[in-house]
């Protein structure tokens, strides 16, 4: 059965989860984490996306994003592709880094509905 369409309107809140393929590490040290967070900061600024917070674990990450004018798919494609290229070059590896791209729970219309 196909998944339900993601609500991706400006102002919608999304709890994003990205996981390493086969639950492998996607962050090995502070340099990896710093690159991911710096890349996230640049992208949310460029796309007028608001980031309420993030949590980075060795094999996965959580983000709470409120979409701006740029679609969530575009924001996440820029973030994950750029980070995967960095990580693969740094560790001399090839292939996918992330399992199934990203998962987005939510699509809540306003912050009050999510945080309430």
C-alpha distances in whole Angstrom, upper triangle without the diagonal:
4,7,9,12,15,18,21,24,27,28,25,25,22,22,22,21,22,22,24,23,23,24,27,30,29,33,36,39,40,40,36,35,38,37,33,35,37,34,32,35,36,33,32,36,35,32,34,31,32,31,32,32,31,31,31,31,31,28,26,26,26,26,27,27,28,27,30,30,28,24,23,21,25,26,24,24,28,28,26,27,31,31,29,32,35,33,33,37,38,37,37,34,31,28,25,26,23,19,16,19,18,16,17,18,19,20,23,25,28,30,31,28,27,30,32
4,7,9,12,15,17,21,24,25,22,22,20,20,19,19,20,21,23,21,22,24,26,29,28,31,34,37,38,38,34,33,36,34,30,32,34,31,29,32,33,29,29,33,32,29,30,27,29,28,29,29,28,29,29,29,30,26,24,25,24,24,24,24,25,23,26,26,24,20,19,17,21,23,21,21,25,25,23,24,28,28,27,29,32,31,31,34,36,35,36,32,29,26,23,24,21,18,14,16,16,14,15,16,17,17,21,23,26,28,29,26,25,29,30
4,6,9,12,14,18,21,22,18,18,16,16,16,16,17,18,21,20,21,22,25,27,26,29,32,34,35,35,32,31,33,31,28,29,31,29,26,29,30,27,26,30,29,26,27,24,25,25,26,26,25,25,26,26,28,24,22,22,20,21,21,20,21,20,23,24,22,18,16,15,19,20,18,19,23,23,21,23,26,26,25,28,30,29,30,33,34,34,35,31,29,25,22,22,19,16,13,14,13,11,11,12,13,14,17,19,23,24,26,23,21,25,26
4,6,9,12,15,18,19,16,16,14,16,16,17,18,20,23,23,24,24,27,29,27,30,34,36,36,36,33,31,33,32,28,29,31,29,26,29,30,26,25,29,28,25,25,23,24,24,24,25,25,26,27,28,29,26,23,22,21,20,20,19,19,18,21,22,20,17,15,15,18,20,18,20,23,23,22,24,27,27,27,30,32,31,32,35,36,36,37,34,31,28,25,25,21,19,16,16,15,12,11,11,12,11,14,16,20,21,23,20,19,23,24
4,6,9,12,15,17,14,15,13,15,15,17,18,21,23,23,25,25,28,29,27,30,34,35,35,35,32,31,32,31,27,28,30,27,24,27,27,24,23,26,25,22,22,20,22,22,23,24,24,25,26,28,29,26,23,22,20,19,19,17,17,16,18,18,17,13,12,12,16,17,16,17,21,21,21,22,25,26,26,28,30,30,31,34,35,35,36,33,31,27,24,24,21,19,16,15,14,12,11,11,11,10,13,15,18,20,22,19,19,22,24
4,6,9,12,13,10,11,10,12,12,14,16,19,22,22,24,24,26,27,25,27,31,33,32,32,29,27,29,28,24,24,26,24,21,23,24,20,19,22,22,19,19,16,18,18,19,20,20,22,23,25,27,24,21,19,17,16,15,14,13,12,15,16,14,11,9,10,13,14,13,15,18,18,18,20,23,23,24,26,28,28,29,32,33,33,35,32,30,27,23,23,19,18,15,14,12,10,8,9,8,7,10,12,15,17,19,17,16,19,21
4,6,9,10,7,9,9,12,13,16,18,21,24,25,28,27,29,29,27,29,33,34,33,33,30,29,30,29,25,25,26,24,21,23,24,20,18,21,21,17,17,15,16,17,18,20,20,23,25,26,29,27,23,21,18,16,15,13,11,10,13,13,13,10,9,11,14,14,15,17,19,20,20,22,24,25,26,28,30,30,31,34,35,36,37,34,33,29,26,26,22,21,18,17,15,13,10,10,8,5,8,9,12,14,16,14,14,17,19
4,7,8,6,9,9,12,13,16,18,21,24,25,28,27,29,29,26,28,32,33,32,31,29,27,28,26,23,23,24,21,19,20,21,17,15,18,18,14,14,12,14,15,17,19,19,22,24,26,28,26,23,20,18,15,14,11,9,7,9,10,9,6,6,9,11,11,12,14,16,17,18,20,22,23,24,26,28,28,30,32,33,34,35,33,31,28,25,25,21,21,18,16,14,13,10,11,10,6,9,9,12,14,17,16,15,18,20
4,6,6,9,11,14,15,19,21,24,27,29,31,30,32,32,29,30,34,35,34,33,31,29,29,28,25,24,25,23,20,21,21,18,16,18,17,14,13,12,13,15,17,20,21,24,26,28,31,29,26,23,20,17,15,12,9,7,8,8,9,8,9,11,13,13,15,17,18,19,21,23,24,25,27,29,30,31,32,34,36,37,38,36,34,32,28,28,25,25,22,20,18,17,13,14,12,8,9,8,11,13,16,15,15,18,20
4,6,9,11,15,16,20,21,25,28,30,33,31,33,32,29,30,34,34,32,32,30,28,28,27,24,22,23,21,18,18,19,16,13,15,15,11,10,9,10,13,15,18,20,23,25,28,31,29,26,23,20,17,14,11,8,5,5,6,8,8,9,13,13,13,15,17,18,18,21,23,23,25,27,28,29,30,32,34,35,37,38,36,35,32,29,28,26,26,24,21,19,18,15,16,13,10,11,9,10,12,15,15,15,17,19
4,6,10,13,15,19,21,25,28,30,33,31,33,32,29,29,33,33,31,31,29,27,27,26,23,22,23,21,18,18,19,16,13,15,16,13,10,9,9,12,12,16,18,21,24,27,30,29,25,22,19,15,12,9,6,5,6,9,11,11,11,14,15,14,16,19,19,19,21,24,24,25,27,29,30,31,33,35,35,37,39,37,36,34,30,29,26,27,25,22,19,18,15,15,12,9,8,6,6,8,11,12,12,14,16
4,7,10,12,16,19,22,25,27,30,28,30,29,27,28,32,32,31,31,28,26,26,26,23,21,23,21,18,19,20,17,14,17,18,14,13,10,10,12,12,15,17,20,22,25,28,26,23,20,16,13,11,8,5,6,8,11,11,10,9,13,15,14,15,18,19,19,20,23,24,24,26,28,29,30,32,34,34,36,37,35,34,32,28,27,24,24,22,19,16,15,11,11,8,5,5,5,6,8,11,10,10,13,15
4,7,9,13,16,20,23,25,27,25,27,27,24,25,29,29,28,28,26,23,24,24,20,19,21,20,16,17,19,16,14,16,18,15,13,10,9,9,9,12,13,16,19,21,24,23,20,16,13,10,7,6,4,7,10,13,13,12,10,13,15,13,14,17,18,17,19,22,23,23,24,27,28,28,30,32,32,33,36,34,33,30,27,25,22,22,20,18,15,13,9,9,6,5,5,7,7,7,10,9,8,10,13
4,6,9,12,16,19,21,24,22,24,23,21,22,26,27,26,26,23,21,22,22,18,17,20,18,15,17,19,16,14,17,18,15,15,11,10,10,10,11,12,14,16,19,21,20,16,13,10,8,6,5,6,8,12,14,14,12,9,11,14,12,11,15,17,15,16,19,20,20,21,24,25,25,27,30,30,30,33,30,29,27,23,22,18,18,17,15,11,9,6,6,5,5,7,10,10,10,13,12,9,12,15
4,7,10,13,17,19,21,19,21,20,19,20,23,24,23,24,22,19,21,21,17,16,19,18,15,17,19,17,15,18,20,17,17,13,12,10,10,10,10,11,13,15,18,17,13,10,7,6,5,7,9,11,15,18,17,14,11,13,16,14,12,16,17,15,15,19,20,19,20,24,24,23,26,28,28,29,31,29,28,26,22,20,17,16,16,14,10,8,6,5,6,8,10,13,13,12,14,13,10,12,15
4,7,10,14,16,18,16,18,17,15,17,20,22,21,22,19,17,19,18,14,14,17,16,13,15,18,15,14,18,19,17,17,13,13,11,11,11,9,10,12,14,16,14,10,8,6,5,6,7,10,12,15,18,16,14,10,11,13,11,9,12,14,12,12,15,17,16,17,20,21,20,22,25,25,25,27,25,24,22,18,16,13,13,12,10,7,6,4,6,9,10,12,15,16,15,18,17,14,16,19
4,7,10,13,14,12,14,14,13,14,18,19,20,21,17,15,18,18,14,15,18,16,14,17,19,17,16,20,21,19,20,16,16,14,14,12,10,10,10,11,13,11,7,6,5,7,9,11,14,15,19,21,19,16,13,13,15,14,11,13,15,13,11,15,17,15,15,19,19,18,20,23,23,23,25,23,22,20,16,14,10,10,10,9,6,5,6,8,11,13,16,19,20,18,21,20,16,18,21
4,7,9,12,10,12,11,9,12,15,17,18,18,15,14,16,16,12,14,17,15,13,17,18,16,17,20,21,20,21,18,18,15,16,14,11,11,10,10,11,9,5,5,7,9,12,13,16,17,20,22,19,17,13,13,15,13,10,12,13,11,9,12,14,12,12,16,16,15,16,20,20,19,21,19,18,16,12,10,7,7,8,7,5,6,9,12,15,16,19,22,23,22,25,23,20,22,25
4,6,8,6,8,9,8,11,14,16,18,18,15,14,17,17,14,16,19,17,16,20,21,20,20,24,24,23,25,21,21,19,19,17,14,12,10,9,9,6,4,7,9,12,15,17,20,21,24,26,23,21,17,16,18,17,13,14,16,13,11,14,15,13,12,16,16,14,15,19,19,18,20,17,17,15,11,8,6,6,8,8,7,9,12,14,18,20,22,25,26,25,28,26,23,24,27
4,6,5,5,6,6,9,12,15,17,17,13,14,17,16,14,16,19,18,17,21,22,21,22,25,26,25,27,24,24,21,22,20,16,14,12,10,9,5,6,9,12,15,18,20,23,24,26,28,25,23,19,18,20,18,15,15,17,14,11,13,15,12,10,14,15,12,13,16,16,15,16,14,14,12,9,6,4,5,9,9,10,12,15,18,21,23,26,29,30,28,31,30,27,28,31
4,5,6,8,9,12,14,18,20,20,16,17,20,19,17,20,22,20,20,24,25,23,24,28,28,27,29,26,27,24,26,23,20,18,15,14,12,9,9,13,15,18,21,22,26,26,29,30,26,24,21,19,21,20,16,16,18,16,13,14,16,14,11,15,16,13,13,17,17,15,16,13,12,10,7,6,5,4,8,9,11,13,17,19,23,25,28,31,32,31,34,32,29,30,34
4,5,9,11,14,15,19,22,22,19,19,23,22,20,23,25,24,23,27,28,27,28,31,31,30,32,29,30,27,28,25,22,19,17,15,13,9,11,14,17,20,23,25,28,29,32,33,30,27,24,22,24,24,20,20,22,20,16,18,20,18,15,18,19,16,16,20,20,17,18,15,15,13,10,9,9,7,10,13,14,15,19,21,24,27,29,33,34,33,35,34,30,32,35
4,7,9,12,13,17,19,20,17,17,20,20,18,20,23,22,21,25,27,25,26,29,30,29,31,27,27,24,25,22,18,16,14,11,9,6,8,11,14,17,21,23,26,27,30,32,29,27,23,22,24,23,19,20,21,19,16,18,20,17,15,18,19,15,16,20,19,17,19,16,16,15,12,10,9,8,11,13,13,14,18,19,23,25,28,31,32,30,33,31,28,29,32
4,7,9,10,14,17,17,14,15,19,18,16,19,22,21,21,24,26,25,26,29,30,29,31,28,28,25,26,23,19,17,13,11,8,5,8,12,16,19,22,24,28,28,31,33,30,28,24,23,24,23,19,20,21,18,15,17,18,15,13,16,16,13,13,17,16,13,16,13,14,13,11,8,9,9,13,14,15,17,20,22,25,28,30,33,34,32,35,34,30,31,34
4,6,7,10,13,14,11,11,15,15,13,16,19,18,18,22,23,23,24,27,28,28,29,26,26,23,24,21,17,14,11,9,5,4,7,11,14,17,21,23,26,27,30,32,29,27,24,23,24,22,19,19,20,17,14,16,17,13,12,15,14,11,12,15,14,12,15,13,14,14,12,9,10,11,15,15,15,17,20,22,25,28,30,33,33,31,34,33,30,30,34
4,7,9,12,12,8,9,12,12,10,13,15,15,15,18,20,19,20,23,24,24,26,23,23,20,21,18,15,13,9,8,6,5,7,9,13,15,19,20,24,24,27,28,25,24,21,20,20,19,15,16,16,13,11,13,13,9,9,12,11,8,10,13,12,11,14,12,13,13,11,7,8,11,14,13,13,16,18,21,24,26,28,31,31,29,32,32,28,29,32
4,6,8,8,5,6,10,10,9,11,14,14,14,17,19,19,20,23,24,24,26,23,23,20,21,17,14,12,8,7,5,7,8,9,13,15,19,20,24,25,27,29,27,26,22,22,22,20,17,18,18,14,13,15,14,10,11,13,11,9,12,14,12,11,15,14,16,16,14,11,11,14,17,16,16,18,20,22,25,27,29,31,31,29,32,32,28,29,32
4,7,8,6,8,11,12,12,14,16,17,18,20,22,22,24,26,27,28,29,27,26,23,24,21,17,15,11,10,7,9,11,13,16,19,22,24,28,29,31,33,30,29,26,26,26,23,21,21,21,18,16,18,17,13,13,15,13,10,12,14,11,10,14,14,16,17,16,13,14,17,20,19,20,22,24,26,29,31,33,35,35,33,36,35,32,32,35
4,5,6,7,9,10,11,13,14,16,17,19,20,22,23,25,26,27,29,26,26,22,23,20,17,14,11,11,9,12,13,14,17,19,22,24,28,29,31,33,30,30,27,27,27,24,22,23,22,18,17,19,17,14,15,16,13,11,14,15,12,12,16,16,19,20,19,16,17,20,23,22,22,24,26,27,30,32,33,36,35,33,35,36,32,32,35
4,5,5,6,8,10,10,12,14,15,16,18,20,21,22,24,25,26,24,23,20,21,18,15,13,11,11,11,14,15,14,17,18,21,22,26,27,29,31,29,29,26,26,26,23,21,22,21,17,17,19,17,14,16,17,14,12,16,16,13,14,18,19,21,22,21,18,19,22,25,23,22,24,25,27,29,31,32,34,33,31,34,34,31,30,34
4,6,5,6,9,10,10,12,14,15,16,18,20,21,22,24,25,24,24,21,22,19,16,16,13,14,13,15,16,15,18,19,22,23,26,27,28,30,28,28,25,25,24,22,20,21,19,16,16,17,15,12,14,14,11,10,14,13,10,12,16,17,19,21,20,17,18,22,24,22,22,25,26,28,30,31,33,35,34,32,35,36,32,32,36
4,5,5,6,9,10,11,12,14,16,17,18,20,21,22,24,22,22,19,21,18,15,14,10,11,10,12,12,12,15,16,20,21,24,25,26,28,25,25,23,22,22,19,17,18,16,13,13,14,12,9,10,12,9,7,11,12,9,11,14,15,17,17,16,13,14,18,20,18,18,21,23,25,27,28,30,32,32,30,33,33,30,30,34
4,5,5,6,8,10,11,12,14,15,16,18,20,21,22,20,19,16,17,14,11,10,7,9,9,11,11,10,13,13,17,18,21,23,24,26,24,24,21,21,21,18,16,18,16,13,13,15,13,10,12,14,11,10,14,15,13,14,18,18,20,20,18,15,15,18,20,18,17,20,21,23,25,26,28,30,29,27,30,30,27,27,30
4,5,5,6,8,10,10,12,14,15,16,18,20,21,19,19,16,17,15,12,12,10,13,13,15,15,13,15,15,18,18,21,23,24,26,24,24,22,22,21,18,17,18,16,13,14,16,13,11,14,15,12,12,16,16,14,16,19,20,21,22,20,17,18,21,23,20,20,22,23,25,26,27,29,30,29,27,30,31,28,27,31
4,6,5,6,8,10,11,12,14,15,16,18,20,18,18,16,18,16,14,14,12,14,14,15,15,13,16,15,18,18,21,22,23,24,22,22,20,20,19,16,15,16,13,10,11,13,10,7,11,11,8,9,13,13,11,14,17,17,19,19,18,15,16,19,21,18,18,21,22,25,26,27,29,30,30,28,31,32,29,29,32
4,6,5,6,9,10,11,12,14,15,16,18,16,16,13,16,13,11,11,9,12,12,13,12,10,12,12,15,15,18,19,20,22,19,19,17,17,16,13,12,13,11,8,9,11,9,6,10,11,9,10,13,14,13,15,18,18,18,18,16,13,13,17,18,15,15,17,18,21,22,23,25,27,26,25,28,28,25,25,29
4,5,5,6,9,10,10,12,14,15,16,14,14,11,13,11,9,10,9,13,14,15,13,11,12,11,13,13,16,17,19,21,19,19,17,18,17,14,13,15,13,10,11,14,12,10,13,15,13,13,17,18,17,19,21,21,22,22,20,17,16,19,21,18,16,18,19,21,22,22,24,25,24,22,26,27,23,23,27
4,5,5,6,9,10,11,12,14,15,14,14,12,15,13,12,14,13,16,17,18,17,14,15,14,16,15,18,18,19,21,19,20,18,19,17,14,14,15,13,10,13,14,11,10,14,15,12,14,17,17,16,19,21,22,23,23,21,18,19,22,23,20,19,21,21,24,24,25,26,27,26,24,28,29,26,26,30
4,5,5,6,9,10,11,12,14,13,14,12,16,14,13,15,14,17,17,18,16,14,15,13,15,14,17,17,17,18,16,17,15,16,14,11,11,12,9,7,9,11,8,8,11,12,10,12,15,16,16,18,20,20,20,20,18,16,16,19,20,17,16,19,19,22,23,23,25,26,25,24,28,28,26,26,30
4,5,5,6,8,10,10,12,10,10,9,12,11,10,12,12,16,17,17,15,12,12,10,12,11,13,13,14,16,14,15,13,14,13,9,9,11,9,6,9,12,10,9,13,14,13,15,18,19,18,21,23,22,22,22,19,17,16,19,19,16,14,17,16,19,20,19,21,22,22,20,24,25,22,22,26
4,6,5,6,9,10,10,10,10,8,11,11,11,14,14,18,20,20,18,15,15,12,13,12,13,14,14,16,15,16,15,16,15,11,12,14,12,10,13,15,13,13,16,17,16,18,21,21,21,23,25,25,26,25,23,20,20,23,23,19,18,20,19,21,21,21,22,23,22,20,24,25,22,22,26
4,6,5,6,9,10,10,11,11,15,15,15,17,17,21,22,22,20,17,17,15,16,14,15,15,14,15,14,16,15,16,14,11,12,14,10,9,13,14,12,12,16,16,15,17,20,20,20,23,25,25,25,25,23,21,20,23,24,20,19,21,21,23,23,23,24,24,24,22,26,27,25,25,29
4,5,5,6,8,8,10,10,14,14,14,17,17,21,22,22,19,16,16,13,14,12,13,12,11,12,10,12,11,12,10,7,9,10,7,7,11,12,10,12,15,16,15,17,20,21,21,23,25,25,24,23,21,19,18,21,21,17,16,18,18,20,21,20,21,22,21,21,25,25,23,24,27
4,6,5,6,5,6,7,11,12,13,16,17,21,22,22,19,16,15,12,12,9,10,9,9,11,10,11,10,13,11,8,10,12,10,9,13,15,14,14,18,19,18,20,23,24,24,26,28,27,27,26,23,21,20,22,22,18,16,18,16,19,18,17,18,19,18,17,21,22,20,21,24
4,6,5,7,8,10,13,14,15,19,20,23,25,26,23,20,18,15,15,12,12,11,10,11,11,14,14,16,14,11,13,15,13,12,16,17,16,17,20,21,20,22,25,25,25,28,30,30,29,28,26,24,23,26,25,22,20,22,20,22,22,20,21,21,20,19,23,24,22,23,26
4,6,8,11,12,16,17,18,21,22,25,27,27,24,21,20,17,17,14,14,12,10,10,9,12,13,14,12,9,13,14,11,12,15,16,14,16,19,20,19,22,24,24,25,28,29,29,28,27,25,24,23,26,25,21,20,22,21,23,23,21,22,22,21,21,25,26,25,25,29
4,5,9,11,15,16,17,21,22,25,27,26,23,20,19,16,15,12,11,9,7,7,6,9,10,12,9,7,11,12,10,11,15,16,15,17,20,20,21,23,25,26,27,29,30,30,28,27,25,24,22,24,23,19,18,20,18,20,20,18,19,18,18,19,22,23,22,23,26
4,6,10,13,15,17,20,22,26,28,27,24,21,19,15,14,11,9,8,5,7,7,10,11,14,12,10,13,15,14,14,18,19,18,20,23,24,23,25,28,29,29,32,33,32,32,30,28,26,24,26,25,22,20,21,18,20,19,17,18,16,16,16,20,21,20,21,24
4,7,10,12,14,17,19,22,25,24,21,18,16,12,10,7,6,5,5,8,7,9,9,12,11,8,11,14,13,12,15,18,17,18,21,22,22,24,26,28,28,30,32,31,30,28,25,24,22,23,22,19,17,17,15,17,15,14,15,14,14,14,17,18,17,18,21
4,6,9,12,15,18,21,24,24,20,17,14,10,8,6,5,7,7,11,11,12,11,15,14,11,13,16,15,14,17,20,19,19,22,24,24,25,28,29,29,31,33,32,31,30,27,25,23,24,23,20,18,18,15,16,15,14,14,14,12,11,15,16,14,15,18
4,6,8,12,14,17,20,20,17,13,11,7,6,5,6,9,10,14,13,14,12,15,15,11,12,16,15,13,15,19,18,17,20,23,22,22,25,27,26,28,31,30,30,28,25,23,20,22,22,19,16,16,14,15,14,14,14,15,14,12,15,17,14,14,18
4,7,11,14,17,21,21,18,14,11,8,5,6,8,11,13,17,17,17,15,18,18,15,15,19,19,16,18,22,21,20,23,25,24,25,28,30,29,30,33,32,32,30,27,25,22,23,23,21,18,17,15,15,14,14,14,15,13,10,13,14,12,11,15
4,7,10,14,17,18,14,11,8,6,5,8,10,13,16,19,19,18,16,18,19,15,15,19,18,15,17,20,20,18,21,24,22,22,25,27,26,27,30,29,30,28,25,22,20,21,22,19,16,16,15,15,15,16,16,18,16,13,16,17,14,13,17
4,7,10,13,14,11,7,5,4,6,9,12,15,17,21,19,19,16,17,18,15,14,17,17,13,14,18,18,15,18,21,20,19,22,24,23,24,27,26,26,25,22,19,17,18,19,17,14,14,14,14,15,17,18,20,19,16,19,19,16,15,19
4,7,10,11,9,6,5,7,9,12,16,18,21,24,23,22,18,20,21,18,16,19,19,15,15,19,19,16,18,21,20,18,22,24,22,23,26,25,25,24,21,18,16,17,19,17,15,15,15,15,17,19,20,22,21,19,21,21,18,17,21
4,7,8,6,4,7,9,12,15,18,20,23,26,24,23,19,20,21,18,15,18,18,14,14,17,17,13,15,18,17,15,18,20,19,19,22,21,22,21,19,15,14,16,18,16,14,15,16,17,19,21,23,25,25,22,25,25,21,21,25
4,6,5,6,8,12,15,18,21,23,26,29,27,25,22,22,23,21,18,20,20,17,15,19,19,15,16,19,18,15,18,21,19,18,22,20,22,21,18,15,14,15,17,17,15,16,17,18,21,23,25,28,27,25,27,27,23,23,26
4,6,8,11,14,18,20,24,26,28,31,28,27,23,23,24,22,19,20,21,17,15,18,18,14,14,18,16,13,16,18,16,15,18,17,19,19,16,13,12,14,17,17,16,17,19,21,24,26,28,31,31,28,31,30,27,27,30
4,7,11,14,18,20,23,25,28,30,27,25,22,21,23,21,17,18,19,16,14,16,17,14,13,17,16,13,15,18,17,15,18,16,17,16,14,10,9,10,14,14,13,14,17,19,22,24,26,29,30,28,30,29,26,26,30
4,7,10,14,16,20,21,24,26,24,22,18,18,20,18,14,16,17,14,12,15,16,13,13,17,16,14,16,19,18,18,20,18,19,17,14,11,9,10,12,12,10,11,13,15,18,21,23,26,26,24,27,26,22,23,26
4,7,10,13,16,18,21,23,21,20,16,16,18,15,12,15,16,12,11,15,15,13,14,17,17,15,18,20,19,19,22,20,21,19,16,13,11,12,14,12,10,11,12,14,16,18,20,23,23,21,24,23,19,20,23
4,7,10,13,15,19,21,20,18,14,16,17,15,12,15,16,13,13,17,17,15,16,20,19,18,21,23,23,23,26,24,24,22,19,16,13,14,15,13,10,10,10,11,13,15,16,19,19,17,20,19,16,16,20
4,6,10,12,15,18,16,15,12,14,15,12,10,14,15,12,12,16,16,15,17,20,19,19,22,24,24,24,27,25,25,23,20,17,15,16,16,14,10,10,9,11,12,13,14,17,16,14,18,17,14,15,18
4,7,10,13,16,16,15,11,14,16,13,12,16,16,14,15,19,19,18,20,23,23,23,25,28,27,28,31,29,29,27,23,21,18,19,18,16,13,12,9,10,10,11,11,13,13,11,14,14,11,11,15
4,6,9,13,12,11,9,12,13,10,10,14,14,13,14,18,18,18,20,22,22,23,25,27,27,29,31,29,29,27,23,21,19,20,19,16,13,12,10,11,10,10,11,12,12,10,14,14,12,13,16
4,7,10,10,10,9,12,13,11,12,16,16,15,17,20,20,20,23,25,25,26,29,30,31,32,34,33,32,30,26,24,22,23,21,18,15,15,12,12,10,9,9,9,9,8,12,13,11,13,16
4,7,7,7,6,10,10,9,11,14,14,14,16,19,19,20,22,24,25,26,28,30,30,32,34,32,31,29,25,24,22,22,21,18,15,15,12,13,12,9,10,10,11,11,15,15,14,16,19
4,6,7,8,12,11,10,13,15,15,15,18,20,20,21,24,25,26,27,30,31,32,33,35,34,32,30,28,26,24,25,24,20,18,18,16,17,15,13,13,12,12,13,17,17,17,18,21
4,7,9,12,10,10,14,15,15,16,19,20,20,22,24,26,26,28,30,31,32,34,36,34,33,31,28,27,25,26,24,21,20,20,18,19,18,15,16,14,15,17,20,20,20,22,24
4,7,8,7,7,10,11,11,13,16,16,17,19,21,22,23,25,27,28,29,31,32,31,29,27,24,24,22,23,21,18,17,18,16,18,17,14,16,16,17,18,22,21,21,23,25
4,5,5,6,9,10,11,13,14,16,17,19,20,22,23,24,26,28,29,30,31,30,28,25,22,22,20,20,18,15,14,15,13,15,14,12,14,14,16,18,21,20,19,22,25
4,5,5,6,8,10,11,12,14,15,16,18,20,21,22,24,26,27,28,29,27,26,23,20,19,17,17,15,12,10,11,9,12,12,10,13,14,15,16,20,19,17,20,23
4,6,5,6,9,10,10,12,14,15,16,18,20,21,22,24,25,26,27,25,23,20,17,17,15,15,13,10,9,11,10,13,14,13,16,17,19,20,23,22,20,23,26
4,5,5,6,9,10,10,12,14,15,16,18,20,21,22,24,26,26,25,23,20,18,18,16,17,15,12,12,14,13,17,17,15,18,19,21,21,25,24,23,25,28
4,6,5,6,9,10,11,12,14,16,17,18,20,22,23,24,26,24,23,21,18,17,15,17,16,12,11,13,12,16,16,15,17,18,19,19,23,23,21,23,26
4,5,5,6,8,10,10,12,14,15,16,18,20,21,22,23,21,20,18,15,14,12,13,12,8,8,10,10,14,15,15,18,19,20,20,24,23,21,23,26
4,6,5,6,8,10,10,12,14,15,16,18,20,21,22,20,18,16,13,13,11,13,12,8,9,12,13,17,18,18,21,22,23,24,27,26,24,26,30
4,6,6,6,8,10,11,12,14,15,17,18,20,21,20,18,17,15,14,13,16,15,11,12,15,16,19,20,20,22,23,24,24,28,28,25,27,31
4,6,5,6,9,10,11,12,14,16,17,18,20,18,18,16,14,12,12,14,14,11,11,14,14,18,19,19,22,23,24,23,27,26,24,25,29
4,6,5,6,9,10,10,12,14,15,16,17,16,15,13,10,9,8,11,11,8,9,12,14,17,20,20,23,24,25,25,28,28,25,26,30
4,5,5,6,9,10,10,12,14,15,16,14,13,11,9,9,9,13,13,9,11,15,17,21,23,22,26,27,28,28,31,31,28,30,33
4,6,5,6,9,10,11,12,14,15,15,14,13,12,11,12,15,16,13,14,18,19,23,24,24,27,28,29,28,32,32,29,30,34
4,5,5,6,8,10,10,12,14,13,13,13,11,9,10,14,15,12,13,17,18,22,24,24,27,28,29,28,31,31,28,29,33
4,5,5,6,8,10,10,11,10,9,9,8,6,8,12,13,11,13,17,19,22,25,25,28,30,31,30,34,33,30,31,35
4,6,5,6,8,10,10,10,9,10,10,9,11,15,16,14,16,20,22,26,28,28,31,33,34,33,36,36,33,34,38
4,6,5,6,9,10,10,11,12,12,11,13,17,19,16,18,21,23,27,29,29,32,33,34,33,36,36,33,34,38
4,5,5,6,8,8,9,11,10,8,11,15,17,15,17,20,23,26,28,29,32,34,34,33,36,36,33,34,37
4,6,5,6,5,6,8,9,8,11,15,17,16,18,22,24,28,30,31,34,36,37,36,39,39,35,36,40
4,6,5,7,8,11,12,12,15,19,21,19,21,25,27,31,33,34,36,38,39,38,41,41,38,39,42
4,6,8,11,13,14,13,16,19,22,20,22,25,28,31,33,34,37,39,39,37,41,41,37,38,42
4,6,9,12,13,11,15,18,21,20,22,25,28,31,34,35,37,40,40,39,42,41,38,39,42
4,7,11,13,12,16,19,22,21,23,27,30,33,36,37,39,42,42,41,44,44,41,41,45
4,7,9,9,13,16,18,18,21,24,27,30,33,34,37,39,40,39,43,42,39,40,43
4,7,8,12,14,16,16,19,23,26,29,32,33,36,38,39,39,42,41,38,40,43
4,7,9,11,13,13,16,20,23,26,29,30,33,36,37,36,40,39,36,37,41
4,6,8,9,9,13,16,19,22,25,26,30,32,33,33,36,35,32,34,37
4,7,10,9,11,15,18,21,24,25,28,31,32,31,34,33,30,31,35
4,6,6,8,11,14,17,20,22,25,27,29,28,31,30,26,28,32
4,6,7,9,13,16,19,21,24,27,28,28,31,29,26,28,31
4,6,8,11,14,18,19,22,25,27,27,29,27,25,27,30
4,7,10,14,16,17,21,23,25,25,28,26,23,26,29
4,7,10,13,14,17,20,21,21,24,22,20,22,25
4,7,10,12,15,18,19,19,22,20,17,20,22
4,6,8,11,14,16,16,18,16,14,16,19
4,7,9,12,14,14,16,13,11,14,16
4,5,9,10,11,13,10,8,12,14
4,6,9,10,13,10,9,13,15
4,6,7,9,7,6,10,11
4,7,9,7,8,11,12
4,5,6,7,9,10
4,5,5,6,8
4,5,5,5
4,6,5
4,6
4
